[in-house]
């Protein structure tokens, strides 16, 4: 009986040491602090970009999936001008909107990068998740860069790959 109680205590200790990630997303970005006021007289050019993101990939067959952490990197490539985002929308494999990250225009300062992280346990996006970015920049500014970095580690195995956005308008 003492061995059973000891085993239960040891298992409880191991269980309590595990880090709980949960399904909720831990936002690093305070979007409200980035709100931008755009004037109609501002001469900005518009763009729309599409980024594929993978919460899961297939492993061995189409019946087994492997979960991934996805980091979406939004990069302002201008040395002198701000980048303005009007929509940052996350869709799942079936095209259903999962999350609209902003509801008012926000800015990124020159050369600034911000990241959105989708936790490994959040598999809502599935094997064909995507982001759509609506953005504007001053006329002479370079286009922003949108990238997805998918990673996972298990034991001594590691997996990572990168996706690049495509301009769709």
C-alpha positions as CSV (number, residue, x, y, z in Angstrom):
1,X,0.0,0.0,0.0
2,X,2.9,2.4,0.8
3,X,4.3,1.8,-2.7
4,X,1.0,2.7,-4.3
5,X,0.7,5.9,-2.3
6,X,4.3,6.7,-3.0
7,X,3.7,6.1,-6.7
8,X,0.6,8.3,-6.7
9,X,2.6,11.1,-5.0
10,X,5.5,10.9,-7.5
11,X,3.0,10.9,-10.4
12,X,1.2,13.9,-9.0
13,X,4.6,15.8,-8.6
14,X,5.4,15.1,-12.3
15,X,2.0,16.1,-13.4
16,X,2.1,19.4,-11.4
17,X,5.5,20.3,-12.9
18,X,4.2,20.2,-16.4
19,X,3.6,23.6,-18.0
20,X,0.0,24.1,-19.0
21,X,-0.3,25.9,-22.3
22,X,-4.1,25.8,-22.8
23,X,-5.9,26.7,-26.0
24,X,-6.0,30.5,-25.3
25,X,-3.6,32.6,-27.1
26,X,-1.1,34.7,-25.2
27,X,-1.0,38.1,-26.9
28,X,2.3,39.8,-27.0
29,X,0.9,42.8,-28.9
30,X,-1.2,45.5,-27.4
31,X,-3.0,46.5,-30.6
32,X,-4.8,49.5,-28.9
33,X,-1.5,51.2,-28.3
34,X,-0.8,51.1,-32.0
35,X,-3.9,52.7,-33.2
36,X,-3.2,55.0,-36.2
37,X,-5.2,58.0,-37.4
38,X,-5.1,58.1,-41.2
39,X,-6.2,61.3,-42.9
40,X,-7.9,61.3,-46.3
41,X,-5.2,63.6,-47.6
42,X,-2.5,61.1,-46.8
43,X,-1.2,59.6,-50.1
44,X,-0.9,55.9,-49.3
45,X,-0.8,52.9,-51.6
46,X,-2.8,49.9,-50.7
47,X,-1.8,46.2,-50.7
48,X,-3.3,42.9,-49.7
49,X,-1.1,39.9,-48.9
50,X,-1.9,36.2,-48.3
51,X,0.1,34.0,-46.0
52,X,-0.3,30.2,-45.5
53,X,0.1,29.0,-42.0
54,X,0.1,25.4,-40.7
55,X,-1.2,24.5,-37.2
56,X,-0.9,20.9,-38.2
57,X,0.9,18.9,-40.9
58,X,0.3,15.3,-41.9
59,X,2.6,12.6,-40.6
60,X,2.8,9.1,-42.0
61,X,-0.7,9.3,-43.7
62,X,-3.6,11.7,-44.1
63,X,-5.1,10.2,-40.9
64,X,-2.3,11.3,-38.5
65,X,-1.4,14.9,-37.9
66,X,1.4,16.6,-36.1
67,X,0.8,19.9,-34.2
68,X,3.0,22.9,-34.8
69,X,3.6,26.3,-33.2
70,X,3.2,29.1,-35.8
71,X,4.8,32.5,-35.5
72,X,3.5,35.1,-37.9
73,X,6.1,37.8,-38.5
74,X,5.0,41.2,-39.8
75,X,7.9,43.3,-40.9
76,X,8.0,47.0,-41.9
77,X,10.9,47.2,-44.3
78,X,11.0,51.0,-44.6
79,X,13.8,52.9,-42.9
80,X,11.8,56.1,-42.7
81,X,8.1,55.4,-43.1
82,X,5.4,53.7,-41.0
83,X,3.4,50.7,-42.2
84,X,-0.3,50.8,-41.6
85,X,-2.4,47.6,-41.2
86,X,-6.1,47.8,-41.7
87,X,-7.0,44.1,-41.4
88,X,-5.1,41.1,-40.0
89,X,-7.5,38.1,-40.3
90,X,-6.8,34.4,-39.6
91,X,-8.8,31.7,-41.4
92,X,-8.9,28.0,-41.0
93,X,-8.6,25.2,-43.6
94,X,-12.2,25.6,-44.7
95,X,-12.0,29.4,-45.1
96,X,-13.9,30.2,-41.9
97,X,-12.7,33.4,-40.1
98,X,-11.1,32.3,-36.8
99,X,-9.9,35.7,-35.6
100,X,-9.8,39.3,-36.7
101,X,-6.8,40.7,-34.8
102,X,-7.5,44.4,-35.3
103,X,-10.7,46.5,-35.7
104,X,-9.0,49.9,-36.3
105,X,-6.0,50.8,-38.3
106,X,-2.7,50.3,-36.5
107,X,0.9,51.2,-37.4
108,X,4.4,49.7,-37.3
109,X,7.3,52.1,-36.9
110,X,10.1,52.1,-39.4
111,X,12.0,48.8,-39.4
112,X,9.8,47.4,-36.7
113,X,8.7,43.8,-36.6
114,X,5.8,42.3,-34.6
115,X,4.9,38.7,-34.1
116,X,1.7,36.8,-33.7
117,X,2.1,33.4,-32.1
118,X,-0.3,30.5,-32.5
119,X,0.3,28.0,-29.7
120,X,1.1,24.3,-30.6
121,X,-2.1,23.2,-28.8
122,X,-4.3,25.6,-30.9
123,X,-5.1,23.4,-33.9
124,X,-8.1,25.4,-35.1
125,X,-6.3,26.6,-38.3
126,X,-5.7,23.0,-39.3
127,X,-3.5,21.9,-42.2
128,X,-4.5,24.8,-44.4
129,X,-4.8,27.9,-42.2
130,X,-4.2,31.3,-43.7
131,X,-3.8,35.0,-42.9
132,X,-4.9,38.0,-45.0
133,X,-3.3,41.3,-44.4
134,X,-4.7,44.6,-45.7
135,X,-2.0,47.3,-45.5
136,X,-0.9,50.7,-46.7
137,X,2.4,52.5,-47.1
138,X,3.5,55.9,-48.4
139,X,4.1,55.8,-52.1
140,X,7.9,55.5,-52.2
141,X,8.1,52.9,-49.4
142,X,9.1,49.3,-49.9
143,X,6.4,46.6,-49.4
144,X,6.2,45.0,-46.0
145,X,7.3,41.3,-45.5
146,X,4.9,38.8,-44.0
147,X,6.4,35.4,-43.0
148,X,5.2,32.3,-41.1
149,X,7.6,30.2,-39.1
150,X,6.2,26.8,-38.1
151,X,8.1,24.8,-35.4
152,X,7.8,21.8,-33.2
153,X,10.1,19.8,-31.0
154,X,9.5,16.4,-29.4
155,X,12.2,14.7,-27.5
156,X,15.3,15.1,-29.6
157,X,13.4,15.7,-32.8
158,X,12.9,19.2,-34.2
159,X,10.9,20.4,-37.2
160,X,10.7,23.9,-38.6
161,X,9.9,25.6,-41.9
162,X,9.1,29.0,-43.3
163,X,6.3,30.4,-45.5
164,X,6.3,33.7,-47.4
165,X,3.3,35.9,-48.1
166,X,2.1,36.6,-51.7
167,X,0.6,39.9,-52.7
168,X,-2.9,39.2,-54.0
169,X,-4.0,42.6,-55.3
